[in-house]
Each structure stands twice: as structure tokens, then as C-alpha cells.
Amino acid sequence: MRFACIGLDHRHIYDLAAHLIAAGAECAGYCPRTTDAGVLDGFRKRFPAVPELDRERLLDDVTVQIVVTAAVPCERAPLAIEAMRRGKDVLSDKPGVVTAEQLAAVQSAVAATGRIFSVCFSERFLTPSTEEALRLVRDGAIGRVVQTLGIGPHRLNRATRPAWFWDAASYGGILVDIASHQIDQFLVFTRTERPEIAYASVGSHGTAPGFQDFGEIVLRGEASSGYIRVDWFTADGLPTWGDGRLLVLGTEGTIELRKYVDIAGRPGTDHLFLVDASGTRHIDCGGRPLSYFRDFLHDVANRTETAMPQAHVFTVSRLAIEAQARAS
């Protein structure tokens, strides 16, 4: 299985490429065009044996089955459509689309080509604690899920951000850009089939003129609800980029994930706290294997949907776009 990286505009490209390689795929090459020289430099250092090749050469290469992208968010959908029309499956960083028009165009391309358009929601697929929490919920550890509460704080890192980062038309707005993670988790944990945006808002609190640095969403399902808060206010004193958290309320217990740091002092990442009728328990999920990239390669080879249903990608994207439109 061979893949090509086109769109080296966000550091998430490192994880996408590294995990595909670890899952057994080969990186055939990457296009060095970028809006952020630091990302390109980092890719070269991490993957020194991977050749730099022209974008068109990579798209025309019939031995390349997958195009992987972390391009400027507004450029991901057009690239994905072009790649699918040339016979490639696509793995995109989130968000895969930033407007309703882009979503409709991608849906049409998938229907016409039969290709896979997958979006890596890294706050689920790159955190083994989330995978373990989902297993526990599916096994009935906390009863029926009543609510999810997802928090996605980020550090601004103002000095390292490229120009497009500050332009809402380029990144889609804070709810499209970040809250898609939490929407994804709400859907898989609650298994709701008819999700609705009950409330959405965004705020600009002075980090930069017009820049959306705060957002929140209330989701409603058939028998559950979800609250989402995302922001760019992680303080410099935190030893990581953000204290990403997920709390799952069930009828018979609760699960809390501290995905990137335990501020109480436990070392490492992926801390799971389970409370049920028998007591409280801390489960260290750090270092456990991830399944998404292996399953994605299986889907490419077998035309299946084991990593993530195609319809799920479209539903998450639609809800994020609807929330952004309502809030703006």
C-alpha cells in the first residue's frame, strides 16, 4: 500500500504519515509546496528517505492508492476531489471541508468515484484512552450514555502561526476547525441517529482582531445531549498544547478522559477515570495500540468501512458547518 503526502501546511501531517507507515504502508513521496516552511522542514527531518516529488507526478502515479493531506483547510476538499477523480482514496486532517458547498461537492465525488474520503479526528483516533473508553461504554460499563461533555482547549502559539491561521475563510471558523473532534465523539459514544444543533456560539476575546478564540455547542440526540467547548486560551504553564478532556455520563457511572496531561501529577498521557457502583478506578491507557490507521488501510484494500463509516464523516462535517453558521 503506497500513499503520497500533498499539502504540508499543518504539523498534523507528521502523525498521519508516521502512523500509516507504522501500519505497514509506504510513503511514495511528498509535494514540498507549503505555506509554512517550518512544517516542511519538520517533515524532511522526520522522513529523510521519502522523496520530494511534484504534485502532478504524485497524482498521476498509478501505484499510489492514497493521498494524505494537511493542506490549508479550505484547500483540502478541492484536493480530495481531484485525487478521487484520479483513482485515489483520501485521508485528510480535520476539517476535511469548511463550507456546505464543499461538503456537497465531496459527497458527489465519493458517489461518482466510489473512493474513500476519510478524516482523521485525532482527538479520538490518536488517543488510546478514547478507544478504551468507547470499548467500556459499548460493554455497558456505565449503562446508557446520557451526555458527553467535550473540551478542546488549545495553546495559541502566536509566533509560529501562518497567515491563513488567522483567516476564518481559510480555516472555516473555530467550530468547524476544532469542534469537529467533539462532534465526532458525541456521535460515536451516544450512537444517536438524528443529531441536531440546539445551540452554538463563537467569541473573539482579543487574541487578534476578528479571530474566533472561543466557541461552544449544545448537541441533542434522541435520548442524549452533548456540550462542547473549544478555545485558544491554554496558558503557557501547562506542559502540553491543551488539556483535552472528555466526560461521558451514563445511567450507571461516569468516564473522564484526561487525554494529554493529568494536572494532578500522574506522568504521561491518556488517563482514564472510571466511576461505577464498585468504586473509582484510574486506567493508564498510554502506549496502547491504535486501530484507525490499520483499519483504514484494510478499508482501502477491501473497500470496507471498518475504520469509520463514510456517512459518519459527512454527518460530523455537516453538523460542524451548521453550528458555525448558526453561531456566526
C-alpha positions in Angstrom: 0.0 0.0 0.0 1.5 3.3 -1.1 0.5 6.9 -0.2 1.6 10.4 -1.1 1.5 13.5 1.1 0.2 16.6 -0.6 -0.5 19.7 1.5 2.2 20.1 4.1 0.6 23.2 5.8 -0.1 21.8 9.3 2.0 19.7 11.6 -0.7 17.0 11.8 0.8 15.7 8.5 3.6 14.2 10.7 1.2 12.0 12.6 -0.8 10.9 9.5 2.3 9.8 7.7 4.1 8.2 10.7 1.0 6.1 11.7 0.4 5.0 8.1 4.0 3.8 7.9 3.7 2.1 11.2 0.6 0.3 10.0 2.5 -1.1 7.0 2.1 1.5 4.2 4.9 3.1 2.2 5.2 6.8 1.6 5.9 7.2 -2.1 6.7 10.9 -1.9 5.6 14.3 -0.9 5.0 17.6 -2.6 7.1 20.3 -0.9 4.7 23.2 -1.6 3.7 24.7 1.7 2.5 27.9 3.4 4.6 27.1 6.4 8.3 26.4 5.9 8.6 25.1 9.4 6.2 22.2 8.6 8.2 21.3 5.5 11.5 21.4 7.4 10.0 19.2 10.1 8.7 16.7 7.6 12.1 16.5 5.9 13.8 15.8 9.3 11.3 13.1 10.3 11.2 11.3 6.9 14.6 11.9 5.3 14.3 8.9 3.0 11.0 10.0 1.4 11.5 11.7 -2.0 10.2 15.2 -2.8 8.1 15.0 -6.0 5.8 17.3 -8.0 2.1 17.3 -7.0 1.0 16.2 -10.5 3.5 13.4 -10.7 2.1 12.0 -7.4 -1.5 12.3 -8.5 -0.7 10.6 -11.8 1.2 7.7 -10.2 -1.0 4.7 -10.6 1.0 2.8 -7.8 -0.2 5.4 -5.3 -3.5 4.4 -3.7 -3.9 7.1 -1.1 -3.4 10.9 -1.0 -2.8 12.2 2.5 -3.3 15.9 3.2 -3.0 18.5 5.9 -3.3 21.4 3.4 -4.8 24.8 4.3 -8.2 23.7 5.5 -10.1 25.5 2.7 -7.9 23.7 0.1 -8.5 20.1 1.4 -11.8 19.5 -0.3 -10.7 20.6 -3.8 -7.6 18.5 -3.5 -9.5 15.5 -2.2 -12.0 15.7 -5.2 -9.1 15.9 -7.7 -7.4 12.9 -6.0 -10.6 10.8 -6.0 -11.2 11.6 -9.7 -7.7 10.2 -10.4 -8.5 7.0 -8.6 -7.1 7.7 -5.1 -8.6 7.3 -1.7 -8.1 10.3 0.6 -7.0 10.7 4.2 -7.4 14.3 5.4 -6.6 16.1 8.5 -9.6 17.7 10.1 -11.5 19.6 9.0 -11.9 17.9 5.6 -14.3 20.5 4.4 -15.1 24.1 5.6 -18.3 25.0 3.8 -21.6 23.4 2.9 -20.8 23.8 -0.8 -17.5 21.9 -0.3 -19.3 19.1 1.6 -21.8 18.7 -1.2 -19.0 18.6 -3.8 -17.1 15.9 -1.8 -20.2 13.9 -1.4 -20.9 14.0 -5.1 -17.3 13.0 -5.8 -17.5 10.0 -3.5 -20.7 8.9 -5.1 -19.3 9.2 -8.6 -15.9 7.6 -8.0 -16.5 5.1 -5.2 -13.4 6.3 -3.4 -13.0 6.7 0.3 -12.8 10.2 1.9 -11.7 9.7 5.5 -11.0 12.5 8.0 -8.6 11.8 10.9 -10.4 13.1 14.0 -7.2 12.9 16.0 -8.7 13.5 19.4 -10.3 10.1 19.0 -8.1 8.2 16.6 -4.8 9.3 18.1 -5.7 8.8 21.8 -5.9 5.2 23.0 -7.8 6.4 26.1 -10.7 7.3 23.8 -10.6 3.9 22.2 -10.6 2.2 25.6 -13.5 4.5 26.8 -15.6 3.6 23.8 -14.9 -0.1 24.4 -16.0 0.3 28.0 -19.2 2.1 27.0 -20.1 -0.5 24.4 -19.6 -3.2 27.0 -22.1 -1.5 29.3 -19.6 -0.3 31.9 -21.6 2.9 32.7 -25.1 2.0 31.4 -26.8 4.1 28.8 -25.0 7.3 27.8 -26.9 10.4 28.8 -24.5 13.1 27.9 -21.0 13.8 26.6 -19.0 16.9 27.6 -16.0 17.5 25.3 -13.5 20.2 26.0 -10.9 21.2 23.4 -8.6 23.9 24.7 -5.5 24.8 22.6 -2.4 26.9 23.0 -2.3 29.8 20.6 1.5 29.7 19.8 1.0 33.1 18.1 4.6 33.4 16.8 4.5 30.2 14.8 1.2 30.5 13.1 1.0 31.1 9.3 -1.2 33.9 7.8 -4.1 31.5 6.9 -4.5 30.6 10.6 -6.0 34.0 11.3 -8.4 34.0 8.4 -11.8 32.4 9.1 -12.5 31.8 5.4 -9.3 29.7 5.3 -9.9 27.5 8.4 -13.7 27.6 8.5 -14.2 29.2 11.9 -13.4 27.7 15.3 -16.3 25.3 15.4 -15.5 23.8 12.0 -11.8 23.7 12.8 -11.8 22.3 16.3 -15.2 21.2 17.4 -15.5 18.6 14.8 -13.5 16.4 17.2 -16.1 16.7 19.9 -19.0 16.2 17.5 -17.4 13.0 16.3 -17.1 11.7 19.8 -20.7 12.7 20.7 -22.0 10.7 17.8 -20.0 7.5 18.5 -20.5 7.5 22.3 -24.2 8.2 22.2 -25.0 6.3 18.9 -27.5 9.0 18.1 -29.1 8.7 14.7 -30.8 12.1 14.4 -28.4 14.6 15.9 -29.3 18.3 16.0 -27.5 21.5 16.9 -29.5 23.0 19.7 -27.2 26.0 20.3 -23.9 27.4 19.0 -21.9 30.5 19.7 -18.4 31.9 19.0 -16.4 34.6 20.6 -13.5 36.9 19.9 -11.9 37.9 23.2 -8.9 39.9 21.9 -6.3 37.4 20.9 -6.3 39.0 17.4 -8.7 41.3 15.5 -11.7 39.3 14.5 -10.1 36.0 15.4 -12.5 33.4 16.9 -10.8 32.2 20.1 -13.8 30.7 21.9 -16.7 28.5 20.8 -19.4 26.3 22.3 -22.1 23.9 21.0 -25.0 22.1 22.5 -26.0 18.9 20.6 -29.2 17.0 21.0 -29.9 13.4 20.1 -32.9 11.1 20.5 -32.1 10.2 24.2 -28.9 12.1 24.9 -27.2 15.5 24.7 -23.7 16.9 24.3 -21.9 20.1 25.3 -18.7 21.2 23.6 -16.3 24.0 24.5 -13.3 24.9 22.4 -10.8 27.7 22.8 -7.3 29.1 22.3 -6.6 30.0 25.9 -4.3 27.3 27.1 -1.8 29.0 29.5 1.9 28.7 28.9 2.3 26.9 32.3 0.6 23.8 31.1 3.3 21.3 29.9 1.4 20.4 26.7 -0.7 22.2 24.0 -4.0 21.7 25.7 -5.9 19.9 28.5 -8.2 18.0 26.1 -10.9 16.2 28.1 -14.0 14.1 27.5 -16.6 13.3 30.2 -19.2 10.6 29.5 -22.2 10.5 31.8 -24.0 7.2 31.9 -27.0 5.9 33.8 -24.7 3.7 36.0 -21.4 5.6 36.1 -19.1 8.1 34.5 -15.9 8.1 32.5 -13.5 11.0 32.3 -10.5 11.2 30.0 -7.5 13.5 30.5 -6.1 12.8 27.1 -2.8 14.8 27.1 -2.0 15.6 30.7 -3.1 14.8 34.2 -2.8 18.1 36.1 -2.9 16.1 39.4 0.7 14.9 38.6 0.5 11.4 37.0 3.1 11.2 34.3 2.3 10.6 30.6 -0.9 10.9 28.6 -4.2 9.1 28.1 -5.6 8.9 31.6 -9.0 7.3 32.0 -11.0 7.6 35.2 -14.0 5.3 35.7 -16.6 5.7 38.4 -19.2 3.0 38.8 -21.1 1.1 41.6 -18.0 -0.7 42.8 -15.8 2.5 43.2 -13.3 4.6 41.3 -10.5 3.5 39.1 -7.7 5.1 37.2 -6.7 3.3 33.9 -3.4 4.2 32.3 -4.0 3.9 28.5 -0.7 5.4 27.4 1.1 3.4 24.8 -1.8 1.1 23.9 -2.1 0.4 20.1 -4.3 2.5 17.9 -6.6 0.8 15.4 -7.7 3.6 13.0 -4.7 3.6 10.6 -4.6 -0.2 10.3 -8.3 -0.3 9.7 -8.1 2.5 7.2 -5.6 0.5 5.1 -7.8 -2.6 5.4 -10.7 -0.5 4.0 -8.6 0.8 1.1 -7.6 -2.8 0.2 -11.1 -4.4 0.7 -13.5 -1.5 0.1 -15.0 -1.8 3.6 -15.8 0.7 6.3 -14.1 -0.7 9.4 -12.2 2.4 10.4 -15.1 4.8 10.1 -18.3 4.8 8.0 -18.3 7.2 5.2 -21.7 8.6 6.3 -20.2 9.4 9.7 -17.6 11.7 8.1 -20.3 13.6 6.3 -22.5 13.9 9.4 -19.7 15.3 11.5 -18.8 17.8 8.8 -22.4 18.8 8.3 -23.1 19.4 12.0 -19.8 21.4 12.4 -20.8 23.6 9.4 -24.3 24.1 10.7 -23.1 25.0 14.1 -20.6 27.5 12.7 -23.3 29.1 10.5 -25.7 29.4 13.4 -23.0 30.9 15.7 -21.6 33.4 13.1 
